[in-house]
Amino acid sequence: MSALLIAGFSAVVLKALAYIFFGTKKPNELLMYLEKHMPLLIMVILVCFLYKGLDYENPPYASDYLVAGLVALISHIMFKKGFISIILATCVFYVLHEIIF
């Protein structure tokens, strides 16, 4: 019973907070900032979780993951297009993972 009360209370509080912060008629600067930078933030989080779980003790020391990550970083710096970075890094990873390593 207490879990239901806590869940209901948290749902009401979250709805109220969303209305308070985002219920204005004018464009919200925070929302526009998040819309612009959220894809990059998601990519950083995914990359951190990927590299955290790798096995660095056995040869070839997860080289295919590291090289693909560097390709994604360099291609994103060069082209400023997330889609190109993802596709290029994925292709490099699969070539390294399946053929070389």
Salt bridges, closest charged atoms under 4 A:
ASP64 OD2 - HIS97 ND1 2.65
